[in-house]
Amino acid sequence: MSPTKGIDFATLSLKDALDLAVLIEEEAKERYEEFADQMELHRTKEAAHFFRFMAGNEEKHRAELAARRTERFGDEPSAVTRAMIFDVEAPDYDEARAFMTERAALRSALRSEVKAHAFFVAAIPQLKDADVRTLFEELRDEEVEHQRMVKDEIRKAPKDPSLSGDDFGDEPVAQ
């Protein structure tokens, strides 16, 4: 499934590119918050804590992009909607596990940052507007920095236990 629907990158304006970037960050923030809530329900506080940290990072980046958009374009209406994106940077829904370790949460975040980087790399050759190209190159480079940050955290995280969370899941049974 394509992460975007109805977006023509060749004609994308800077306003629409900023709106798209804001929506991507917003979607990722919300998904991390959902995951954090799930981890808290399953009492895996380290994974929940990390997902809250990632949600905060995504919100910070969203707010910065939204401020840039407002500064340049005020309250002009957006032509880009949330319905036009899906899982550009947000972790896949099937990433969350009931007994997820901190290291597993970190690996999930790393996959999301790699996915976002790939999105920007693939979009850049299609862009015609120089300002949009510059923005996407900046966003691409930020994803590399985010990957480095997550990899640093993975190196510091406690090793996973020898048993996985899947070892505790109940097998389906006939009723």
C-alpha positions as CSV (number, residue, x, y, z in Angstrom):
1,M,0.0,0.0,0.0
2,S,1.3,3.4,-0.9
3,P,1.8,5.8,2.0
4,T,0.1,8.6,0.1
5,K,-3.0,8.9,-2.0
6,G,-3.8,11.7,-4.3
7,I,-0.6,13.7,-3.9
8,D,1.2,14.7,-7.1
9,F,4.8,15.3,-5.9
10,A,5.7,16.9,-9.3
11,T,3.2,19.8,-8.6
12,L,3.5,19.9,-4.8
13,S,3.7,23.5,-3.5
14,L,5.7,24.5,-0.5
15,K,2.5,25.1,1.5
16,D,1.2,21.7,0.7
17,A,4.6,20.1,1.4
18,L,4.7,21.7,4.9
19,D,1.1,20.6,5.5
20,L,2.1,17.1,4.4
21,A,5.1,17.1,6.7
22,V,2.9,18.3,9.7
23,L,0.4,15.5,9.1
24,I,3.2,12.9,8.9
25,E,4.5,14.0,12.3
26,E,1.0,14.2,13.7
27,E,0.2,10.7,12.6
28,A,3.4,9.3,14.1
29,K,2.9,11.1,17.4
30,E,-0.6,9.7,17.7
31,R,0.5,6.2,16.9
32,Y,3.3,6.4,19.5
33,E,0.8,7.6,22.0
34,E,-1.5,4.7,21.2
35,F,1.4,2.3,21.7
36,A,2.4,3.9,25.0
37,D,-1.2,3.5,26.2
38,Q,-1.1,-0.2,25.2
39,M,2.2,-0.8,26.9
40,E,0.9,0.8,30.1
41,L,-2.1,-1.5,30.1
42,H,0.2,-4.4,29.8
43,R,2.5,-3.1,32.5
44,T,5.6,-2.8,30.2
45,K,6.6,0.6,31.5
46,E,10.0,0.8,29.8
47,A,8.4,0.4,26.4
48,A,5.6,2.8,27.3
49,H,8.2,5.3,28.5
50,F,10.1,5.1,25.2
51,F,7.0,5.4,23.1
52,R,6.0,8.6,25.1
53,F,9.5,9.9,24.5
54,M,9.0,9.3,20.7
55,A,5.6,10.9,20.8
56,G,7.1,14.0,22.4
57,N,9.8,14.1,19.7
58,E,7.2,13.9,16.9
59,E,5.1,16.6,18.5
60,K,8.1,18.9,18.8
61,H,8.9,18.4,15.1
62,R,5.2,18.8,14.2
63,A,5.1,22.1,16.1
64,E,8.2,23.4,14.4
65,L,6.9,22.6,10.9
66,A,3.5,24.0,11.7
67,A,5.1,27.3,12.9
68,R,7.1,27.5,9.7
69,R,3.9,26.9,7.7
70,T,2.0,29.6,9.6
71,E,4.8,32.1,9.4
72,R,5.0,31.7,5.6
73,F,1.3,31.0,4.7
74,G,-0.8,32.2,7.6
75,D,-4.1,30.5,7.8
76,E,-4.5,29.7,4.1
77,P,-6.5,26.5,3.8
78,S,-4.7,23.2,3.3
79,A,-5.2,21.1,0.3
80,V,-3.5,18.1,2.0
81,T,-5.6,16.0,4.4
82,R,-5.0,13.2,6.8
83,A,-6.9,10.8,4.4
84,M,-4.0,11.3,1.9
85,I,-1.4,9.6,4.1
86,F,-1.0,6.4,6.0
87,D,1.9,5.1,7.9
88,V,4.5,7.3,6.3
89,E,6.5,7.5,9.6
90,A,4.1,6.0,12.1
91,P,5.1,2.5,13.4
92,D,3.0,-0.2,11.8
93,Y,0.0,-1.2,13.9
94,D,1.3,-4.8,14.3
95,E,4.5,-3.6,15.9
96,A,3.0,-3.4,19.4
97,R,3.2,-6.5,21.6
98,A,1.7,-7.2,25.0
99,F,5.0,-7.9,26.7
100,M,7.2,-5.6,24.6
101,T,10.7,-4.8,25.9
102,E,12.3,-1.5,25.7
103,R,14.7,-2.8,23.1
104,A,11.8,-4.1,21.0
105,A,10.2,-0.7,21.2
106,L,13.4,0.9,20.1
107,R,13.7,-1.4,17.2
108,S,10.1,-0.6,16.2
109,A,11.0,3.1,16.3
110,L,14.1,2.5,14.2
111,R,12.0,0.8,11.5
112,S,9.7,3.8,11.5
113,E,12.6,6.2,11.0
114,V,14.0,4.1,8.2
115,K,10.6,4.0,6.6
116,A,10.2,7.8,6.8
117,H,13.7,8.2,5.3
118,A,12.8,5.9,2.4
119,F,9.6,8.0,1.8
120,F,11.5,11.2,1.4
121,V,14.3,9.6,-0.7
122,A,11.7,8.2,-3.1
123,A,9.7,11.5,-3.3
124,I,12.7,13.8,-4.0
125,P,13.3,12.8,-7.6
126,Q,9.6,13.6,-8.4
127,L,9.8,17.1,-7.0
128,K,9.9,20.1,-9.4
129,D,9.7,23.0,-6.9
130,A,13.2,23.9,-5.5
131,D,11.8,25.0,-2.1
132,V,9.9,21.7,-1.8
133,R,13.0,19.8,-2.8
134,T,15.0,21.7,-0.1
135,L,12.4,20.9,2.5
136,F,12.3,17.2,1.7
137,E,16.1,17.0,1.7
138,E,16.0,18.6,5.1
139,L,13.4,16.1,6.3
140,R,15.3,13.2,4.8
141,D,18.5,14.3,6.6
142,E,16.6,14.6,9.9
143,E,15.4,11.0,9.6
144,V,19.0,9.9,9.4
145,E,19.7,11.9,12.6
146,H,16.7,10.3,14.2
147,Q,18.0,6.8,13.2
148,R,21.3,7.6,14.8
149,M,19.6,8.7,18.0
150,V,17.5,5.5,18.2
151,K,20.6,3.3,17.4
152,D,22.4,5.1,20.3
153,E,19.5,4.3,22.6
154,I,19.4,0.6,21.4
155,R,23.1,0.3,22.4
156,K,22.3,1.6,25.9
157,A,19.2,-0.5,26.4
158,P,19.1,-3.6,28.5
159,K,19.4,-6.8,26.5
160,D,16.2,-8.7,25.9
161,P,15.4,-11.6,28.2
162,S,15.8,-15.1,26.8
163,L,12.1,-15.5,26.8
164,S,10.0,-13.4,24.5
165,G,6.6,-11.9,25.1
166,D,5.2,-14.3,22.6
167,D,6.2,-17.1,25.0
168,F,3.5,-15.9,27.3
169,G,0.7,-15.6,24.7
170,D,-2.1,-18.0,24.9
171,E,-2.6,-20.3,21.9
172,P,-6.1,-20.0,20.3
173,V,-8.4,-22.8,21.5
174,A,-11.7,-24.1,20.2
175,Q,-14.7,-23.2,22.3
